[in-house]
Amino acid sequence: MAQEVNVEQIMSQIREEIKEKGLTKDMLSFDDVIVDTSNMNSDHFEKDIFAEQLDKVNQSWELTSYKILHGNKVAVVFKKVIRKMLYFLIDPILADQSDFNASNVRLMNQLSSYIEERDAKIKELEQRIAELEKKG
Protein backbone atom coordinates (compact mmCIF):
# COMPACT_ATOMS: atom_id res chain seq x y z
CA MET A 1 0.00 0.00 0.00
CA ALA A 2 1.45 3.38 -1.03
CA GLN A 3 2.09 5.90 1.71
CA GLU A 4 0.78 9.42 1.07
CA VAL A 5 3.40 12.14 1.26
CA ASN A 6 2.52 15.59 2.51
CA VAL A 7 5.16 17.79 0.89
CA GLU A 8 4.02 20.93 2.73
CA GLN A 9 4.40 19.16 6.08
CA ILE A 10 7.87 17.93 5.10
CA MET A 11 8.89 21.42 3.95
CA SER A 12 7.57 22.87 7.19
CA GLN A 13 9.63 20.38 9.21
CA ILE A 14 12.74 21.16 7.16
CA ARG A 15 12.22 24.91 7.60
CA GLU A 16 11.82 24.37 11.36
CA GLU A 17 15.02 22.29 11.47
CA ILE A 18 16.90 25.00 9.55
CA LYS A 19 15.57 27.63 11.96
CA GLU A 20 16.55 25.54 15.02
CA LYS A 21 20.08 25.06 13.71
CA GLY A 22 20.42 28.76 12.88
CA LEU A 23 21.36 28.12 9.26
CA THR A 24 21.26 31.05 6.84
CA LYS A 25 21.49 31.40 3.04
CA ASP A 26 24.86 33.17 3.23
CA MET A 27 26.48 30.17 4.93
CA LEU A 28 26.90 28.24 1.67
CA SER A 29 28.69 29.46 -1.41
CA PHE A 30 30.50 27.75 -4.27
CA ASP A 31 33.27 30.29 -3.73
CA ASP A 32 33.93 28.61 -0.37
CA VAL A 33 34.61 25.22 -1.96
CA ILE A 34 38.33 24.53 -2.23
CA VAL A 35 39.35 22.34 -5.15
CA ASP A 36 42.87 20.98 -5.13
CA THR A 37 44.10 21.27 -8.72
CA SER A 38 47.78 20.82 -7.89
CA ASN A 39 47.91 17.28 -9.26
CA MET A 40 45.75 17.94 -12.34
CA ASN A 41 48.43 19.55 -14.47
CA SER A 42 51.68 17.94 -15.49
CA ASP A 43 54.56 18.99 -17.70
CA HIS A 44 55.61 15.43 -18.53
CA PHE A 45 54.08 12.01 -19.11
CA GLU A 46 54.01 9.55 -16.22
CA LYS A 47 52.94 6.09 -17.33
CA ASP A 48 51.98 4.91 -13.82
CA ILE A 49 49.69 7.89 -13.23
CA PHE A 50 48.19 7.44 -16.71
CA ALA A 51 47.44 3.77 -16.01
CA GLU A 52 45.97 4.58 -12.59
CA GLN A 53 43.69 7.29 -13.98
CA LEU A 54 42.69 5.14 -16.96
CA ASP A 55 41.66 2.37 -14.59
CA LYS A 56 39.62 4.88 -12.58
CA VAL A 57 37.72 6.23 -15.62
CA ASN A 58 37.09 2.70 -16.88
CA GLN A 59 35.30 1.99 -13.62
CA SER A 60 33.37 5.23 -13.18
CA TRP A 61 32.22 6.42 -16.62
CA GLU A 62 28.53 5.58 -16.13
CA LEU A 63 26.29 7.96 -14.21
CA THR A 64 23.08 6.97 -12.48
CA SER A 65 20.34 9.01 -10.88
CA TYR A 66 19.87 6.42 -8.17
CA LYS A 67 21.96 6.86 -5.06
CA ILE A 68 21.27 5.62 -1.55
CA LEU A 69 19.79 8.52 0.36
CA HIS A 70 20.98 9.38 3.85
CA GLY A 71 19.71 11.65 6.59
CA ASN A 72 16.77 11.70 8.92
CA LYS A 73 13.54 10.01 7.85
CA VAL A 74 11.84 13.27 6.86
CA ALA A 75 14.79 14.42 4.76
CA VAL A 76 15.02 11.03 3.00
CA VAL A 77 11.31 11.11 2.12
CA PHE A 78 11.68 14.68 0.85
CA LYS A 79 14.70 13.72 -1.26
CA LYS A 80 12.80 10.75 -2.72
CA VAL A 81 9.90 13.00 -3.69
CA ILE A 82 12.23 15.51 -5.33
CA ARG A 83 14.09 12.71 -7.14
CA LYS A 84 10.83 11.29 -8.53
CA MET A 85 9.68 14.74 -9.64
CA LEU A 86 12.95 15.46 -11.48
CA TYR A 87 13.62 11.98 -12.88
CA PHE A 88 12.14 12.76 -16.31
CA LEU A 89 14.48 15.74 -16.63
CA ILE A 90 17.66 14.40 -15.05
CA ASP A 91 17.74 10.86 -16.43
CA PRO A 92 18.12 11.82 -20.14
CA ILE A 93 20.90 14.26 -19.22
CA LEU A 94 22.71 11.55 -17.26
CA ALA A 95 22.30 9.11 -20.16
CA ASP A 96 23.80 11.65 -22.58
CA GLN A 97 26.67 12.34 -20.19
CA SER A 98 27.30 8.60 -19.74
CA ASP A 99 27.43 8.18 -23.53
CA PHE A 100 29.92 11.04 -23.75
CA ASN A 101 31.98 9.56 -20.90
CA ALA A 102 31.95 6.12 -22.57
CA SER A 103 33.24 7.64 -25.82
CA ASN A 104 36.03 9.41 -23.98
CA VAL A 105 36.99 6.26 -22.07
CA ARG A 106 37.16 4.32 -25.34
CA LEU A 107 39.36 7.09 -26.74
CA MET A 108 41.64 6.95 -23.69
CA ASN A 109 41.88 3.16 -24.02
CA GLN A 110 42.87 3.62 -27.67
CA LEU A 111 45.53 6.14 -26.62
CA SER A 112 46.81 3.68 -24.04
CA SER A 113 47.09 0.97 -26.70
CA TYR A 114 48.88 3.40 -28.99
CA ILE A 115 51.36 4.29 -26.25
CA GLU A 116 52.03 0.60 -25.58
CA GLU A 117 52.57 -0.07 -29.30
CA ARG A 118 54.92 2.93 -29.61
CA ASP A 119 56.87 1.82 -26.54
CA ALA A 120 57.28 -1.68 -28.00
CA LYS A 121 58.35 -0.27 -31.38
CA ILE A 122 60.87 2.10 -29.75
CA LYS A 123 62.31 -0.76 -27.69
CA GLU A 124 62.60 -2.88 -30.84
CA LEU A 125 64.34 -0.04 -32.74
CA GLU A 126 66.72 0.62 -29.84
CA GLN A 127 67.71 -3.05 -29.84
CA ARG A 128 68.27 -2.93 -33.58
CA ILE A 129 70.41 0.21 -33.27
CA ALA A 130 72.48 -1.46 -30.57
CA GLU A 131 72.99 -4.53 -32.81
CA LEU A 132 74.00 -2.36 -35.79
CA GLU A 133 76.43 -0.35 -33.63
CA LYS A 134 78.09 -3.61 -32.52
CA LYS A 135 78.51 -4.67 -36.16
CA GLY A 136 79.69 -1.30 -37.37
C-alpha positions as CSV (number, residue, x, y, z in Angstrom):
1,M,0.0,0.0,0.0
2,A,1.4,3.4,-1.0
3,Q,2.1,5.9,1.7
4,E,0.8,9.4,1.1
5,V,3.4,12.1,1.3
6,N,2.5,15.6,2.5
7,V,5.2,17.8,0.9
8,E,4.0,20.9,2.7
9,Q,4.4,19.2,6.1
10,I,7.9,17.9,5.1
11,M,8.9,21.4,3.9
12,S,7.6,22.9,7.2
13,Q,9.6,20.4,9.2
14,I,12.7,21.2,7.2
15,R,12.2,24.9,7.6
16,E,11.8,24.4,11.4
17,E,15.0,22.3,11.5
18,I,16.9,25.0,9.6
19,K,15.6,27.6,12.0
20,E,16.5,25.5,15.0
21,K,20.1,25.1,13.7
22,G,20.4,28.8,12.9
23,L,21.4,28.1,9.3
24,T,21.3,31.0,6.8
25,K,21.5,31.4,3.0
26,D,24.9,33.2,3.2
27,M,26.5,30.2,4.9
28,L,26.9,28.2,1.7
29,S,28.7,29.5,-1.4
30,F,30.5,27.7,-4.3
31,D,33.3,30.3,-3.7
32,D,33.9,28.6,-0.4
33,V,34.6,25.2,-2.0
34,I,38.3,24.5,-2.2
35,V,39.3,22.3,-5.1
36,D,42.9,21.0,-5.1
37,T,44.1,21.3,-8.7
38,S,47.8,20.8,-7.9
39,N,47.9,17.3,-9.3
40,M,45.8,17.9,-12.3
41,N,48.4,19.5,-14.5
42,S,51.7,17.9,-15.5
43,D,54.6,19.0,-17.7
44,H,55.6,15.4,-18.5
45,F,54.1,12.0,-19.1
46,E,54.0,9.6,-16.2
47,K,52.9,6.1,-17.3
48,D,52.0,4.9,-13.8
49,I,49.7,7.9,-13.2
50,F,48.2,7.4,-16.7
51,A,47.4,3.8,-16.0
52,E,46.0,4.6,-12.6
53,Q,43.7,7.3,-14.0
54,L,42.7,5.1,-17.0
55,D,41.7,2.4,-14.6
56,K,39.6,4.9,-12.6
57,V,37.7,6.2,-15.6
58,N,37.1,2.7,-16.9
59,Q,35.3,2.0,-13.6
60,S,33.4,5.2,-13.2
61,W,32.2,6.4,-16.6
62,E,28.5,5.6,-16.1
63,L,26.3,8.0,-14.2
64,T,23.1,7.0,-12.5
65,S,20.3,9.0,-10.9
66,Y,19.9,6.4,-8.2
67,K,22.0,6.9,-5.1
68,I,21.3,5.6,-1.6
69,L,19.8,8.5,0.4
70,H,21.0,9.4,3.9
71,G,19.7,11.6,6.6
72,N,16.8,11.7,8.9
73,K,13.5,10.0,7.9
74,V,11.8,13.3,6.9
75,A,14.8,14.4,4.8
76,V,15.0,11.0,3.0
77,V,11.3,11.1,2.1
78,F,11.7,14.7,0.9
79,K,14.7,13.7,-1.3
80,K,12.8,10.7,-2.7
81,V,9.9,13.0,-3.7
82,I,12.2,15.5,-5.3
83,R,14.1,12.7,-7.1
84,K,10.8,11.3,-8.5
85,M,9.7,14.7,-9.6
86,L,13.0,15.5,-11.5
87,Y,13.6,12.0,-12.9
88,F,12.1,12.8,-16.3
89,L,14.5,15.7,-16.6
90,I,17.7,14.4,-15.0
91,D,17.7,10.9,-16.4
92,P,18.1,11.8,-20.1
93,I,20.9,14.3,-19.2
94,L,22.7,11.6,-17.3
95,A,22.3,9.1,-20.2
96,D,23.8,11.6,-22.6
97,Q,26.7,12.3,-20.2
98,S,27.3,8.6,-19.7
99,D,27.4,8.2,-23.5
100,F,29.9,11.0,-23.7
101,N,32.0,9.6,-20.9
102,A,32.0,6.1,-22.6
103,S,33.2,7.6,-25.8
104,N,36.0,9.4,-24.0
105,V,37.0,6.3,-22.1
106,R,37.2,4.3,-25.3
107,L,39.4,7.1,-26.7
108,M,41.6,7.0,-23.7
109,N,41.9,3.2,-24.0
110,Q,42.9,3.6,-27.7
111,L,45.5,6.1,-26.6
112,S,46.8,3.7,-24.0
113,S,47.1,1.0,-26.7
114,Y,48.9,3.4,-29.0
115,I,51.4,4.3,-26.3
116,E,52.0,0.6,-25.6
117,E,52.6,-0.1,-29.3
118,R,54.9,2.9,-29.6
119,D,56.9,1.8,-26.5
120,A,57.3,-1.7,-28.0
121,K,58.3,-0.3,-31.4
122,I,60.9,2.1,-29.7
123,K,62.3,-0.8,-27.7
124,E,62.6,-2.9,-30.8
125,L,64.3,0.0,-32.7
126,E,66.7,0.6,-29.8
127,Q,67.7,-3.0,-29.8
128,R,68.3,-2.9,-33.6
129,I,70.4,0.2,-33.3
130,A,72.5,-1.5,-30.6
131,E,73.0,-4.5,-32.8
132,L,74.0,-2.4,-35.8
133,E,76.4,-0.3,-33.6
134,K,78.1,-3.6,-32.5
135,K,78.5,-4.7,-36.2
136,G,79.7,-1.3,-37.4
